[in-house]
Amino acid sequence: MRPAMGPNRVFFPQAAVDQWLSEGRLEVIERELCISSHPRRYRLVEAAYVVAEVTGAPDDDDLVGRVKSLTYLEALGAEVLGDSMILGDSAYDLVPGWVGTLVPPVEPVERPELTEPEEEQLKRLLPPLSA
């Protein structure tokens, strides 16, 4: 049995992303997907889910049933066009989309309470101005 995608990675099919965007359920800002109903953000990389090899040729690269980044597939020599891919003598059906890696939440920075007003601190720290 193949290991599943890591616990902090999710495949988002392009069709689902398009629908959720039109419904206002998420937004994409600078390669980060933000889900409206959750405080989660995912850093996006363009990817594809490889559905099947369609010519009957062997799947020598063991791609069927896996999600791979387009950068990885292109490094193998694949030509990706929409929902299809050619790699050597093989042709594949794809589901285009994105791999999202969970972005850790930003912890609020705790600032110590000031015991004296800032102006008084500055007066104490800076030398007096001469007149």
C-alpha positions as CSV (number, residue, x, y, z in Angstrom):
1,M,0.0,0.0,0.0
2,R,1.3,3.5,-0.9
3,P,1.7,6.0,1.8
4,A,-0.9,8.8,1.8
5,M,-0.1,12.4,1.1
6,G,1.5,14.0,4.2
7,P,-0.9,15.2,7.0
8,N,-0.3,18.8,6.3
9,R,-0.8,18.6,2.5
10,V,-4.1,18.7,0.6
11,F,-4.9,18.4,-3.1
12,F,-7.3,21.0,-4.3
13,P,-8.8,20.2,-7.8
14,Q,-8.9,23.3,-10.0
15,A,-12.7,22.8,-10.7
16,A,-13.4,22.8,-6.9
17,V,-11.2,25.9,-6.3
18,D,-13.0,27.7,-9.1
19,Q,-16.4,26.8,-7.7
20,W,-15.5,27.7,-4.1
21,L,-14.0,31.0,-5.3
22,S,-17.2,31.9,-7.1
23,E,-19.2,31.1,-4.0
24,G,-16.9,33.2,-1.8
25,R,-16.0,30.2,0.3
26,L,-12.2,30.9,-0.1
27,E,-9.8,33.3,-1.5
28,V,-6.3,33.0,-3.0
29,I,-3.8,35.7,-2.0
30,E,-0.2,35.5,-3.2
31,R,-0.2,31.7,-3.7
32,E,-2.0,31.1,-0.4
33,L,-5.4,29.7,-0.2
34,C,-7.5,31.0,2.7
35,I,-10.7,29.1,3.6
36,S,-13.4,31.5,4.8
37,S,-14.9,29.3,7.5
38,H,-11.6,28.2,9.0
39,P,-8.5,30.0,10.2
40,R,-6.4,27.8,8.0
41,R,-4.1,28.9,5.1
42,Y,-2.4,26.7,2.6
43,R,0.7,27.6,0.5
44,L,-0.1,26.5,-3.1
45,V,2.0,24.7,-5.7
46,E,0.5,23.9,-9.1
47,A,0.0,20.1,-9.4
48,A,-2.0,17.3,-10.9
49,Y,-3.6,14.1,-9.8
50,V,-2.7,11.3,-12.2
51,V,-5.9,9.4,-12.9
52,A,-4.9,6.7,-15.4
53,E,-2.5,5.7,-18.2
54,V,-4.7,5.6,-21.3
55,T,-2.7,3.9,-24.0
56,G,-2.1,0.6,-22.3
57,A,1.6,1.3,-21.9
58,P,3.2,0.4,-18.5
59,D,3.3,3.2,-15.9
60,D,7.1,3.0,-15.4
61,D,7.2,6.1,-13.3
62,D,4.5,4.8,-10.9
63,L,2.4,8.0,-11.4
64,V,-1.2,6.6,-11.5
65,G,-3.1,7.4,-8.4
66,R,-0.6,10.0,-7.2
67,V,-0.5,13.8,-6.9
68,K,2.6,15.4,-8.4
69,S,3.7,19.0,-8.8
70,L,3.9,20.2,-12.4
71,T,7.5,21.1,-11.8
72,Y,8.2,17.4,-11.0
73,L,6.3,16.2,-14.0
74,E,8.1,18.6,-16.3
75,A,11.4,17.5,-14.9
76,L,10.5,13.9,-15.9
77,G,10.0,15.2,-19.4
78,A,6.2,15.3,-19.4
79,E,4.2,17.6,-21.5
80,V,1.1,18.7,-19.6
81,L,-1.9,20.2,-21.4
82,G,-5.1,20.7,-19.4
83,D,-6.3,17.4,-18.2
84,S,-3.8,15.3,-20.3
85,M,-0.2,14.5,-20.1
86,I,2.3,12.8,-22.5
87,L,5.4,11.2,-21.0
88,G,7.5,9.2,-23.4
89,D,5.2,6.7,-25.1
90,S,2.6,7.0,-22.4
91,A,-0.5,9.2,-22.2
92,Y,-2.3,10.0,-18.9
93,D,-5.6,11.5,-17.8
94,L,-5.1,14.2,-15.1
95,V,-7.1,16.2,-12.7
96,P,-5.4,19.6,-12.7
97,G,-5.2,21.5,-9.4
98,W,-3.0,22.6,-6.5
99,V,-1.2,21.0,-3.6
100,G,-1.7,23.0,-0.5
101,T,0.8,22.9,2.4
102,L,-0.6,24.0,5.7
103,V,0.9,27.3,6.8
104,P,1.4,27.4,10.6
105,P,-0.8,30.0,12.3
106,V,1.0,33.1,13.4
107,E,1.2,33.3,17.2
108,P,0.4,36.7,18.6
109,V,3.5,38.4,20.1
110,E,3.1,39.2,23.7
111,R,4.4,42.6,24.6
112,P,5.3,43.4,28.2
113,E,3.1,46.0,29.9
114,L,4.8,49.4,30.1
115,T,5.1,50.7,33.7
116,E,5.7,54.2,32.7
117,P,4.5,56.3,29.7
118,E,6.7,56.1,26.6
119,E,7.5,59.8,26.7
120,E,8.9,59.4,30.3
121,Q,11.0,56.4,29.1
122,L,12.4,58.4,26.2
123,K,13.3,61.3,28.6
124,R,15.1,58.9,30.9
125,L,17.0,57.1,28.1
126,L,18.0,60.0,25.9
127,P,20.3,62.8,26.9
128,P,18.6,66.2,27.4
129,L,18.7,68.6,24.6
130,S,20.8,71.7,25.3
131,A,19.1,75.1,24.6
